[in-house]
Amino acid sequence: MPESNAGTTVFDASKHLAYSPPTRIVTMEDLGLERSPLTSFASSDPFPLLSYEAIEAHRRELFSPEVIGNCLHRTLPGAAMLRGMAQRYTPFIQSFWNSPEVLKIVSDIAGVDLIPAMNYEVCHTNIQLGPEGLDEDQSQGGVDINHDNPIVKWHKDSHPFVCVVMLSDARNMHGGETVLMGGNGKVMSIKAPQMVSRGRYISHFALPVTNMSERITIVTSFRPRDPTLVDDTTHANVRDVSHLTELYYQWTTYRLDNLAKRASILAEALRQKYAENVKQSDGRNLPGMCHVETVNYDEMKTWVEEQMKYLQQTIYEMRPLE
């Protein structure tokens, strides 16, 4: 496929953000769900984020020939996904979701300092197209709007945090809601989702639109910036709709980078503890023969076991497709 970035829109926070904070934050307890290890945050109410110019720039890049030709995955009848395009084919989208301004907005809402999970998971796009959009669906009539006919089925996300944005005009939309399942079996519907949520812990699905030619939502996934925090990222729903050579490269390098940062943080903490032990136990403050314990065996054993579990999960998520 030909590639060209000619005429690319350059991200400008003053032009491309129309942010206003959500009026409400929903907690896991509000949904009758158990608090996760990292935070009680569950979801935000919908809020404005992208300006009209930013929506146009997203749509222009997402529906370019390069993206359609290389990143389209067909799913349910009448539905498709675009995945993995940000780093190579969509420079505006890549810069938007990696910008300090957007990261601060998402982090402030979630209550955790966040970064994109991987470049591959920037702007995952869910598409529902009407009869004129997907040729094999031209014979289909109207779409029933009920919980037994989702356009995106019940699932939990692969990543700890997501930001979901509706790219379609939802002002007169019938259907199209995102439905969250609470712990008591009750559901909560969110119209025209433009929210931050913890989809890794909350079962949810998307209803089809019944009166419009499209329902297009984008989902960017996030993980904690701090490598020492809980990181329960998986590939639960994405391995069979991804180019695995690229996905596994990005996955492996980010996991190894996290592991290296964890080891570096621990090593520096031990150096500081050792220096303090030498200072307090040696009259001449000379290193090289400190008789005060610096490395606690049980603590070190626990840390090593945690890293082994992290590495085991890393390779498990790369297991062969069934």
C-alpha positions in Angstrom: 0.0 0.0 0.0 1.3 3.5 -0.7 2.2 5.6 2.3 2.0 9.4 2.5 1.9 11.9 5.4 1.4 14.9 3.0 -1.0 17.4 4.5 -1.0 15.7 7.9 -2.8 17.8 10.6 -0.4 18.7 13.4 -1.9 18.3 16.9 -2.5 21.6 18.7 -4.1 21.3 22.2 -5.7 24.8 21.9 -7.4 23.8 18.7 -8.1 20.1 19.0 -9.3 19.7 22.6 -12.8 20.8 23.8 -12.4 19.2 27.2 -14.9 19.8 30.1 -14.6 17.5 33.2 -17.2 14.8 33.7 -19.9 15.7 36.1 -19.7 12.4 37.9 -17.2 9.6 38.7 -18.6 6.1 39.2 -16.8 3.8 41.6 -16.6 0.0 41.6 -18.6 0.1 44.8 -21.3 2.1 43.1 -21.7 -0.7 40.6 -21.7 -3.4 43.3 -18.3 -4.6 42.2 -15.2 -5.4 44.2 -12.5 -2.7 44.3 -9.6 -3.5 42.0 -6.0 -3.6 43.5 -5.1 -0.2 42.1 -8.1 2.1 42.5 -11.9 2.2 43.2 -12.4 4.2 40.0 -14.9 2.4 37.6 -16.0 4.9 35.0 -16.8 8.5 34.3 -19.9 10.1 33.0 -19.6 11.2 29.3 -17.7 14.4 28.8 -16.5 16.4 25.8 -12.9 15.8 24.7 -12.3 16.2 21.0 -13.0 19.4 19.1 -14.8 19.2 15.8 -11.5 19.7 14.1 -10.0 16.8 16.0 -12.9 14.5 15.1 -12.4 15.4 11.4 -8.7 14.7 11.7 -9.3 11.3 13.4 -11.9 10.3 10.7 -9.6 11.5 7.9 -6.7 9.4 9.0 -8.7 6.3 10.1 -10.5 6.0 6.8 -7.4 6.5 4.6 -6.6 3.8 2.0 -3.5 2.8 4.0 -5.4 2.1 7.2 -8.3 0.3 5.5 -5.9 -1.8 3.4 -3.7 -2.8 6.3 -5.6 -2.6 9.5 -9.2 -3.6 8.9 -10.6 -6.7 10.7 -14.1 -7.8 10.0 -16.0 -9.1 13.0 -19.8 -9.5 13.3 -22.0 -9.0 10.2 -22.2 -5.3 9.7 -19.3 -4.6 11.9 -15.5 -4.2 11.7 -12.5 -3.0 13.6 -9.4 -1.0 12.8 -6.3 -1.8 14.8 -2.6 -1.1 15.0 -2.5 1.9 12.7 -1.4 4.7 15.0 2.4 4.6 14.9 2.8 4.0 11.1 -0.3 5.4 9.3 -2.0 8.0 11.5 0.5 10.6 12.8 -2.1 13.0 14.1 -3.8 10.3 16.1 -0.5 9.0 17.5 0.5 12.5 18.6 -3.0 13.3 20.0 -3.2 10.2 22.3 0.5 10.5 23.4 0.3 14.3 24.1 0.9 15.5 27.7 -2.4 17.4 27.6 -4.5 14.3 26.8 -2.5 12.1 29.2 -3.1 14.5 32.0 -6.9 14.6 31.3 -7.2 10.8 31.3 -4.9 10.4 34.3 -6.8 13.1 36.3 -10.1 11.4 35.7 -8.8 7.9 36.5 -6.8 9.1 39.5 -3.7 7.2 38.3 -0.8 8.6 36.1 -1.4 6.7 32.8 0.3 6.2 29.5 -0.9 4.3 26.4 -0.7 0.6 26.9 1.2 0.2 23.6 1.2 2.0 20.3 -0.8 -0.9 18.9 -3.6 -0.1 21.3 -3.9 3.6 20.4 -7.3 4.4 18.8 -8.7 0.9 18.3 -11.8 1.6 16.2 -15.2 -0.2 16.4 -17.3 0.4 13.3 -21.0 -0.4 12.7 -21.9 0.3 9.1 -25.3 0.3 7.5 -26.4 -1.6 4.4 -24.4 0.6 2.1 -21.2 0.2 4.1 -20.4 -3.5 4.0 -21.4 -5.2 0.7 -22.3 -8.6 2.2 -24.9 -7.0 4.4 -26.9 -5.2 1.7 -29.8 -7.6 2.1 -30.3 -6.9 5.7 -33.2 -4.8 6.9 -33.6 -2.9 10.1 -31.7 -3.8 13.3 -33.5 -4.7 16.5 -32.3 -2.8 19.5 -32.2 -5.2 22.4 -29.6 -6.8 24.7 -29.7 -10.0 22.7 -28.5 -8.2 19.5 -25.2 -6.3 20.4 -22.9 -4.9 17.8 -20.0 -5.6 20.3 -20.7 -8.6 22.5 -20.4 -8.9 26.3 -16.7 -8.7 27.2 -14.1 -7.3 29.5 -11.3 -5.2 28.0 -7.7 -6.4 27.7 -6.3 -3.4 29.4 -6.6 -1.7 32.8 -8.0 1.6 31.6 -9.6 2.8 28.4 -10.8 6.1 27.0 -13.8 5.7 24.7 -14.8 8.4 22.2 -17.8 8.4 19.8 -16.8 9.7 16.4 -20.3 9.6 15.0 -22.9 12.3 15.5 -25.1 11.0 18.3 -27.5 13.9 18.7 -30.4 12.1 17.0 -29.0 8.5 17.4 -31.4 5.7 18.4 -29.5 2.9 20.1 -25.7 2.9 20.2 -25.4 2.8 24.0 -22.6 1.2 25.9 -24.1 -1.1 28.6 -22.2 -1.8 31.8 -23.0 -4.8 34.1 -23.0 -4.2 37.8 -22.3 -6.8 40.5 -25.9 -7.1 41.4 -26.9 -8.0 37.9 -28.3 -4.6 37.1 -27.1 -2.7 34.0 -26.2 0.9 33.4 -26.5 2.3 29.8 -24.3 5.2 28.7 -25.5 7.2 25.7 -22.9 8.4 23.2 -20.0 7.1 25.2 -17.1 9.6 25.6 -15.6 8.4 28.8 -12.8 6.9 30.8 -13.5 3.5 32.3 -12.0 0.4 33.8 -13.3 -2.0 31.2 -10.8 -4.7 32.3 -12.9 -5.2 35.4 -16.4 -4.4 34.2 -18.4 -6.5 31.7 -20.0 -4.4 29.0 -21.3 -4.4 25.4 -22.4 -2.0 22.8 -25.9 -1.8 21.2 -26.3 -1.2 17.5 -27.6 2.1 16.0 -31.0 1.7 14.4 -31.6 5.0 12.5 -28.1 6.0 11.2 -25.7 4.7 8.7 -22.8 4.3 11.2 -21.7 3.9 14.8 -18.0 4.6 15.1 -16.2 4.6 18.5 -12.5 4.7 19.2 -10.9 3.1 22.2 -7.4 4.0 23.4 -6.0 1.7 26.2 -3.8 2.8 29.0 -1.6 1.4 31.8 0.1 2.9 34.8 3.2 4.9 34.0 4.8 3.7 37.3 6.3 0.3 36.5 6.0 -0.8 40.1 2.2 -0.5 40.2 -0.1 -3.4 39.4 -0.1 -4.1 35.6 -2.8 -6.6 34.6 -2.7 -5.9 30.9 -3.6 -9.0 28.7 -4.4 -9.9 25.1 -7.7 -11.5 26.1 -9.8 -10.1 23.2 -7.3 -8.9 20.6 -5.0 -11.6 19.5 -7.2 -12.9 16.7 -7.7 -9.4 15.4 -4.1 -8.2 15.4 -1.0 -8.6 13.3 0.8 -10.7 15.9 4.4 -10.1 14.8 4.0 -6.4 15.6 1.8 -6.8 18.6 4.1 -9.3 20.2 7.2 -7.1 19.5 5.5 -4.1 21.2 4.2 -6.3 24.0 7.5 -8.0 24.8 9.6 -4.8 24.7 7.3 -2.9 27.0 7.2 -5.8 29.5 11.0 -6.1 29.5 11.3 -2.3 29.8 9.0 -2.5 32.8 11.0 -5.3 34.4 14.3 -3.5 33.8 12.8 -0.3 35.5 11.6 -2.4 38.4 15.1 -3.9 38.9 16.7 -0.5 38.6 14.4 1.0 41.2 15.1 -1.9 43.6 18.8 -1.8 43.0 18.9 2.0 43.7 16.9 1.5 46.9 19.4 -1.1 48.1 22.3 1.1 47.3 20.8 3.9 49.4 20.0 1.5 52.2 23.5 0.1 52.1 25.1 3.6 52.2 22.9 4.4 55.3 23.9 1.1 57.0 27.6 1.8 56.3 27.3 5.4 57.7 25.6 4.2 60.9 27.8 1.1 61.5 31.3 2.1 60.4 33.1 4.8 62.2 35.2 5.6 59.0 32.1 5.4 56.8 33.9 3.0 54.4 32.0 0.5 52.2 33.2 -2.9 51.4 32.7 -4.8 54.7 29.2 -3.8 56.1 28.0 -6.2 58.8 24.4 -4.8 58.9 21.8 -6.6 56.7 20.9 -4.7 53.6 19.1 -7.3 51.6 16.3 -9.1 53.5 15.9 -12.6 52.1 12.2 -12.9 52.5 11.6 -9.5 50.9 13.9 -10.4 48.0 12.3 -13.8 47.5 8.8 -12.1 47.3 10.1 -9.6 44.7 11.7 -12.3 42.6 8.5 -14.4 42.7 6.5 -11.4 41.6 8.8 -10.8 38.6 8.7 -14.5 37.7 4.9 -14.3 37.7 5.1 -11.2 35.5 7.3 -12.9 33.0 5.2 -16.0 33.0 2.1 -13.9 32.2 4.1 -12.2 29.5 4.8 -15.4 27.6 1.3 -16.8 28.4 -0.2 -13.9 26.5 1.8 -15.0 23.4 0.6 -18.6 23.4 -0.5 -20.1 20.0 -4.0 -19.2 18.8 -6.5 -22.0 19.3 
